[in-house]
Amino acid sequence: MQSTAAALTMVRDDAFFLEAWLRHYGEALGRENCYVVNHGRGADVARLAEGCNVIGIPGDPHRNFDMKRWRMLNNFTAGLRSYYDHVIVGDVDELVVVDPAAGMGLLDFLRQMPGRRVLTPVGLEVIHRIDREEAPVTDRILGPRRHVRLAPHYSKPCIVSTGTKIARGGHYTQWDRLITPDELYLFHLKFCDFAQYSRTMDRRNAVTEEIGEEVEKVAIGRHWFAEARGEDRALFESFAQEEVQEEFDLGRVRRRMHRSWKPRGDTGFWQFDRPDQPGHYLLPERFSGLF
């Protein structure tokens, strides 16, 4: 039994991403240290997360849904910190990993990390190059998929070992230091598989139609919903037009984050600049099979 780190997420349906989340954090931390808030008390979520700590909550629409969701996640994080040195908190389609070149897994990395801080991994979005990657995603995503693009909005302060408030969406905290370990990455999985993307978009949009409420009242991850949707295949085909950089060195990205570190107005939160970055990278082979 370990008390170094726990992982916390909230999910409604989304079996594909939940399976990846459970596989990754269950292997890294132990399923007994995984906490899943089951929004709507879905039977599939409860079944998939067996052996984890499943917290069922009602799925009724709520005004200011996302604000209330993050208030709850903040409070759960604060509670778990009483029993764990570090708490990893984020959406179900986000996975924090340690570069295999470090020679250690996530748990060992966090064991040697001092407490009383917030860690911010560099965000990378896994994209499916449908012109190059024909193999389907099965039990592992990295391997069949090796292309990633920088995702500044997913460079999230998501590993917490001190008292702080996390902003709605998980993009900012009220901790005034920025720590971006070279070995840490956050992989966002929204675009990791073309077929899965279309199915997920269809399912999430159907949820809002079935409930009969606005996205703001029912949505975990508003970026998934119909108002932001174009033609799916055209979106994935556009990835082929981007320049591919095979030298995977993101030191300059971290330096740029630190140079722009500043208060976020008078909100009490802190931020770095998040410019869009052209092109994408081919992940080194050492990442294949990591999740």
Secondary structure, 3 states (H helix, E strand, C coil): CCCCEEEEEEECCCHHHHHHHHHHHHHHHCHHHEEEEEECCCHHHHHHCCCCEEEEECCCCCCCHHHHHHHHHHHHHHHHCCCCCEEEECCCCEEEEECHHHCCCHHHHHHCCCCCCEECCEEEEEECCCCCCCCCCCCCCECCECEEEECHHHCCCCEECCCCCECHHHCCECCCCCECCCCEEEEECCCCCHHHHHHHHHHHHHHHHHHCCCHHHHCCCHHHCHHHCCCHHHHHHHHHHCCEECCCCCHHHHHHHHHCCEECCCCCCEECCCCCCCCEEECCHHHCCCC
